[in-house]
Amino acid sequence: MNSKKNILVIGGCGYIGSHMVKCLLTAGHEVVVLDDLSAGFADSLLGGKLIVGDCGDRELLNQIFSQHKFDGVLHFASYIQVGESVTNPAKYYQNNVAKTLTLLETMKDHNLKTLIFSSTAAVFGEPDYSPIDEQHPRVPINPYGMSKNMVEAMLQDFDHAYDFRSVALRYFNAAGADAEARIGERHQPETHLIPLALQAVLGKRPALKVFGRDYETPDGTCIRDYIHIDDLSTAHLLALEYLWNGGETAAFNLGNGAGFSVQEVLDAVEKVAGKPVPIENTERRAGDPARLVADSSLAKKTLAWQPQYPDLSTIVQHAWQWEQKRPTC
Ligand SMILES: NC(=O)c1ccc[n+]([C@@H]2O[C@H](COP(=O)([O-])OP(=O)(O)OC[C@H]3O[C@@H](n4cnc5c(N)ncnc54)[C@H](O)[C@@H]3O)[C@@H](O)[C@H]2O)c1
């Protein structure tokens, strides 16, 4: 393990960022968070110093990079709703691409050239095969996925031109919560299956819609890859250490490798909650592939990453504990 480092976490008040802050603090590092609180919550931070601001604000970034000497930057800040990205692409290209370019330029100007970037399975579009490895063609089918793909391309170019080292981590579905339920998933609006199912059980929302039961999967429902939020955080820390140890710019797919069907998730929720999830069966949704599962063998081999919570029951258990005690927003 490396000695104490100074890390800037952008978007650290969000779901994944707040668990990352926990992971960094536990590892003994110093953390500064930059977040505009557009979708995050200051009280999701278990420590570190919060600067409220926009990661596209060049003046603010210059100020921050002049005042602090960072060993690396973790960039979680983006808008994340696929549907909204289709109806309002400008919002997504502005926040996710243009502001990230300002961030990268400013980092380069301050000779800070170590970055971990939150990418997504959405860069692949409709899968040609599954599990999806890093060689799979990247053909995003919505502006959200495209915005992440564009940043990945910028990161490659920054590497070639400026020796700017980065790791893009393509998550499939982040899930679960802190085992002590201090922090957890808190999206507004929520679009992810596990919290939606838990909230339906708790009567916080109407019946959960199951989109299609006629897919070519063993139980007919779609299969997705869920990775525990703490395992995801550990992968980021390992990716930082990889870069500190001289690793080259890279992109890794991160998932469990084992997909779980929508029905398996509903069964796991029922088991944990002790009652069935109210559901409404509806037609398939356009653009929903039958299977989206990551091949994470490259990350496992290169980063020596090994998920600690590969089983769905622990992921759902932790999410359930959080869901029962979380604030209303
Ligand atoms: N949640 C998932 O399953 C998932 C899957 C794949 C990829 N990702 C990626 O992971 C990252 C984090 O996702 P999340 O689920 O934690 O989302 P989130 O919305 O909970 O967190 C994003 C955070 O970024 C902040 N933010 C947004 N724009 C900003 C800006 N311009 N300046 C400063 N702060 C800004 C928000 O306030 C929020 O705190 C995103 O980049 C997302 O695309 C998430």
The ligand as an SDF file (V2000), in Angstrom:
LIG
                    3D

 44 48  0  0  0  0  0  0  0  0999 V2000
  -24.7600    4.4670  -10.7750 N   0  0  0  0  0  0  0  0  0  0  0  0
  -24.3760    3.6020  -11.7000 C   0  0  0  0  0  0  0  0  0  0  0  0
  -24.7950    2.4290  -11.6960 O   0  0  0  0  0  0  0  0  0  0  0  0
  -23.3980    4.0190  -12.7690 C   0  0  0  0  0  0  0  0  0  0  0  0
  -23.1370    3.1300  -13.8240 C   0  0  0  0  0  0  0  0  0  0  0  0
  -22.2050    3.5020  -14.8020 C   0  0  0  0  0  0  0  0  0  0  0  0
  -21.5410    4.7160  -14.7070 C   0  0  0  0  0  0  0  0  0  0  0  0
  -21.8260    5.5660  -13.6850 N   0  0  0  0  0  0  0  0  0  0  0  0
  -21.0910    6.8590  -13.6220 C   0  0  0  0  0  0  0  0  0  0  0  0
  -20.5880    7.0240  -12.3160 O   0  0  0  0  0  0  0  0  0  0  0  0
  -20.5640    8.4150  -11.9570 C   0  0  0  0  0  0  0  0  0  0  0  0
  -21.2520    8.5980  -10.6240 C   0  0  0  0  0  0  0  0  0  0  0  0
  -22.5840    8.0900  -10.7030 O   0  0  0  0  0  0  0  0  0  0  0  0
  -23.5780    8.1970   -9.4730 P   0  0  0  0  0  0  0  0  0  0  0  0
  -24.5500    7.1040   -9.6120 O   0  0  0  0  0  0  0  0  0  0  0  0
  -22.7980    8.3420   -8.2250 O   0  0  0  0  0  0  0  0  0  0  0  0
  -24.3030    9.5810   -9.8230 O   0  0  0  0  0  0  0  0  0  0  0  0
  -24.7690   10.7500   -8.8290 P   0  0  0  0  0  0  0  0  0  0  0  0
  -25.6890   11.6150   -9.6090 O   0  0  0  0  0  0  0  0  0  0  0  0
  -25.2320   10.1880   -7.5450 O   0  0  0  0  0  0  0  0  0  0  0  0
  -23.3970   11.5210   -8.5730 O   0  0  0  0  0  0  0  0  0  0  0  0
  -22.8760   12.4890   -9.4540 C   0  0  0  0  0  0  0  0  0  0  0  0
  -22.3390   13.6320   -8.6080 C   0  0  0  0  0  0  0  0  0  0  0  0
  -21.7200   14.5920   -9.4630 O   0  0  0  0  0  0  0  0  0  0  0  0
  -22.1450   15.9040   -9.0910 C   0  0  0  0  0  0  0  0  0  0  0  0
  -22.0230   16.7430  -10.2960 N   0  0  0  0  0  0  0  0  0  0  0  0
  -22.6840   16.6170  -11.4760 C   0  0  0  0  0  0  0  0  0  0  0  0
  -22.2600   17.5540  -12.3370 N   0  0  0  0  0  0  0  0  0  0  0  0
  -21.3150   18.2930  -11.7050 C   0  0  0  0  0  0  0  0  0  0  0  0
  -20.4770   19.3900  -12.0710 C   0  0  0  0  0  0  0  0  0  0  0  0
  -20.5650   19.9620  -13.2790 N   0  0  0  0  0  0  0  0  0  0  0  0
  -19.6030   19.8740  -11.1660 N   0  0  0  0  0  0  0  0  0  0  0  0
  -19.4920   19.3240   -9.9370 C   0  0  0  0  0  0  0  0  0  0  0  0
  -20.2520   18.2830   -9.5200 N   0  0  0  0  0  0  0  0  0  0  0  0
  -21.1440   17.7700  -10.4010 C   0  0  0  0  0  0  0  0  0  0  0  0
  -23.5480   15.7200   -8.5690 C   0  0  0  0  0  0  0  0  0  0  0  0
  -23.9790   16.7530   -7.7070 O   0  0  0  0  0  0  0  0  0  0  0  0
  -23.4390   14.3750   -7.8480 C   0  0  0  0  0  0  0  0  0  0  0  0
  -23.0430   14.5490   -6.5090 O   0  0  0  0  0  0  0  0  0  0  0  0
  -21.2230    9.1550  -13.1080 C   0  0  0  0  0  0  0  0  0  0  0  0
  -20.2180    9.6950  -13.9100 O   0  0  0  0  0  0  0  0  0  0  0  0
  -21.9740    8.0580  -13.8620 C   0  0  0  0  0  0  0  0  0  0  0  0
  -22.0750    8.3510  -15.2260 O   0  0  0  0  0  0  0  0  0  0  0  0
  -22.7440    5.2460  -12.7220 C   0  0  0  0  0  0  0  0  0  0  0  0
  1  2  1  0
  2  3  2  0
  2  4  1  0
  4  5  1  0
  4 44  2  0
  5  6  2  0
  6  7  1  0
  7  8  2  0
  8  9  1  0
  8 44  1  0
  9 10  1  0
  9 42  1  0
 10 11  1  0
 11 12  1  0
 11 40  1  0
 12 13  1  0
 13 14  1  0
 14 15  2  0
 14 16  1  0
 14 17  1  0
 17 18  1  0
 18 19  2  0
 18 20  1  0
 18 21  1  0
 21 22  1  0
 22 23  1  0
 23 24  1  0
 23 38  1  0
 24 25  1  0
 25 26  1  0
 25 36  1  0
 26 27  1  0
 26 35  1  0
 27 28  2  0
 28 29  1  0
 29 30  1  0
 29 35  2  0
 30 31  1  0
 30 32  2  0
 32 33  1  0
 33 34  2  0
 34 35  1  0
 36 37  1  0
 36 38  1  0
 38 39  1  0
 40 41  1  0
 40 42  1  0
 42 43  1  0
M  CHG  2   8   1  16  -1
M  END
$$$$
